[in-house]
Structure formats: structure tokens, C-alpha cells
């Protein structure tokens, strides 16, 4: 498609203007409001015991959910791209469920299953209103990313390289580590970055199952909400800025990965 | 020797191989030749262990290999689309099989250098496959397959994705390589010229069965049936026999066994001339004569000639011969 110079500029202004209005200005205001009263106040606000606990809980949950979803995601992508089995279409649809269902509904469903009187309510340790529940909710909502990133890459590279490896003496395991994984590594990395961003930012499902006990089951997003509700606007902005920084960091990591996907 | 015993393979409704048996002698270069869908690639992949036969057995060098996975068959396999390991350099591609076998590093290094020299890629060690041409990638794939010192080298349409000139060069090169290395080689191709040019034996396949096995000359001169005859070269139909166009001689006068014909068209091919004839006013046949012969006979559209076979009929066909697709 050829576009003349003037409409090209118009298109750019439109695109950037849209992004600015909806994304950059709100985030900019968050940062502006945060540092309005100096960096000292911000530092105090994000180093309260509640804030440190929320920060470390968010990172812990992410550190459990993302590796699990990465392993499961790669296995699932292999099954979807290579396997021939009954119920493949069903599996394919189920993987997208977390995209389709509202996180709040996910949280409620977890309470129905693991809460008092639920199917699995009699476990020896507490799930709902505790860390395991938060982990489960976070895993659920971040399932699709790795699968959705890796499946098309696997389909595109085909299985001829793996066949070649097997004729050269490689076992399945060797061919997975030496051929398949290096070929899909950028897809995996991209999926991991998206999962991390999603896990850190999750609010709805976690909000329902966490119980919001300050210093115990309060994640960063929940802390932001609580401070906002308590009219501690400066504290809410400071915590938001911290969240935004982590998210920006992961996205920057992604853009570093992105250009290299071409030669993957 | 590789022995294929009564192998059958179906993909759903489609019967790819229908009770195929074949023996491939040690040290030979054998071609599996046939049109697409004839089952030749499936047979090669079954020999490699990349597919499992539904029934039947595969023997490699006297031991049953039917249930062995590909990595334990002692084979080298070359794919039509190279199957290069894209994330590895040429050196690592060729070294792959030796690294899997945990051979010592200096030995791997020496062998890679030697093989890249043999396939004409010396100095390309640190390139990646996407920096090589198609012909170079395929030679790298050959070096990679040869690196593990296979007992059997299997090539699946190895030159099919290359342009005509490179294809002709590479097949000459493969033949010379085979004469040096002497590894038992099986080559799948749909190109009868390629099969004739480089192989010791050819197995002609159609519809999942082997139609005939023999040397290039034997197949050309003594084809078992109309399919083999028409797949290996041009044919003319003369009554109920098939003959090669160059086995028809033309004359201006009647002689014993000659039939009258009228010239419908003269096509100049260079050294030879193809003459399209109308026999008895209705049967169309084509004959191939040299340019000098055509000039001597003063062949032109509408000229009357006498047609005679110069060789005994190779194949009798009660019905029109099936033509390859």
C-alpha cells in the first residue's frame, strides 16, 4: 500500500495522539503527582512495612506463577502444534478461557472450590484469604501468554529439524534441549515478559481471594487501592509509580527481545 | 544390504505402500523413482525409521531394524528442504551428531574441517544457514549426515528445491562423492534423468508398488510394462506396441513391414528432429531422427513416408498405456 506524505504524517499524529491521550498522559500524571512533594516523601511511603510486604508478596507470587506457566505453556504449545489427539480443539479453547472470563469471576470460582464448604475446602492448609489462593488466581489469569506466543513459532519451524536431529542420533530429550528450545527461545521469552507484566498488575481475581490482610495477603495493586480508598492519595501514587516502574522495566526487556525475534 | 520385506503403510484411507519388497545391495547407489504420490518418500522414511510400517519388516545389514528408532539405525538422512539447524553455525550443524555421541573435541574439529573440505564449504565454518545459498545448505546437510559415518545414506529429493543448473552440478558431485566414500545410498527422485544419470539401480514405483527394479539401461531397453517405459522417456504407440520415437526409421520407399504415413509436423530440437506422423490417416505417432536424416528424406509437412520399427517391440499394450502424471 502506498500512502502519500501528508496522510502518512496525519496517520502518525493520530496514532501517537491516541496513545498519548490514553496511556502516556495518565501515567505521566501519576509520576508527576508522586514526586510533587519531593522524593523523600515517596521513599518513606514505599518503605513502610505494609508497602515492603506488599512488594515482596507480589514478587513472590510472580516468581511462582511465571515459571509454572512457562513449563506448562511450552508443553501445551508442543501438544497443540505437534500432537494429534482427541479434544485438541477443546484444549485450544480452554487455554483462552482466562482471557474471556472476568478476573472477578475467576476469584469467585476459586472461593467456590477452595472456600469453606467448597469441593476442596477441607485441605489441611488455608487457600482462600491466604497466599496459596493468590498464587492460584495469578496462575489462572496468566496461563495463555506463553502458550499463545510459542504455538505459532513451533508451527512455523515445523518438525523437520527435530527429525534431522533424531537421524543424527539425538534422543527426544536431547533434540528438545538442543534444537526445539533454542528455536523457540524468543517466543518463550516474549511470553514470559507478558506473563510477568500480567502477574504483577493483576487485581480483580486476587482482590476477591486475598482477604486483603495488611502485611500478609496484600499485593501491590491491593495496597494502591487501599491507600486510595483511605484518601492517602500521595501514598497511592507512590505505590502506583512503583508498579508502573516494574511494568515499564519488563516491557523494556520485551522491546530488547522483540527485534531479535526476526532471526529466531 | 538393506532389505524391505512386504511393507504396507496407509495414511487414513490413502494406501501409500502396498506390500513393497526390495533389496538394496551394499555400496550401491539406488534410486527410488516415481511420480508424486507413488510412495517413494514414504518408503525412504520407513527405512530411516521416521515412519512406522503398518505391516512388514526392515532389515539393515542383516539385523531387524523395524522397531528401532531413527537414532539407532546408523543412517544419515538428507531432507529436500535441508532441515538446517538455523540457530547453529555451519560448524555446529556438522558437529551435531558427533557431539551427541560425545566424541573428543579435537577429533570433532578435525572431522568437521575435513568434511567441509569434501563438500566444498571450507572457510564457511562460522556462517549461519541463512547466509548460505540453497546448494550450499544442501551440501552442509550432506556433510552433517556423513559426519556420523552412517552405514546408509538416505536422500529425500535432495536437489528438488534447487534450480536446474545447480541441480545438475550437485548430482554429478554426489556421484563422485559416492565413488569415493562408497556408503550405501538410497535416493528418492521424481526426475528420471537424475535417476538415470547417477544411480546403479533404479526401483520404479507407482501407486504404492514397485513396478520394476534394474539398472538404468535395463529399465530403458527392457521395461516391464507401459508405465515404466513411458516414465523413463518419450514413447510412441504403434498399434498395440509402445516404441521409443528414436526406434522408428523413416524411408521414402516401401520395405518389408513398413507402414505408410503422412508427415503432420516437423519440430527441430537441435541435433535431432521430431517428426509427427499420421499413420493410415488416423493414428498419431512421433518419430525422432537426426537432422541429416531429415534433410536426406526431404521431410516436410504433407510428405508421404514409410515407417518401420528398428527394434523388437519392448512393450505390448492391449489398452492405451497409462501415462505418468
Interface residues (C-beta under 8 A of the other chain):
Chain A: X157 X160 X161 X163 X164 X165 X166 X167 X168 X169 X170 X171 X174 X178 X179 X182 X183 X263 X264
Chain B: X48 X49 X50 X69 X70 X71 X75 X76 X77 X79 X81 X83 X84 X85 X86 X87 X96 X97 X100 X101 X130 X141 X144 X145 X147 X148
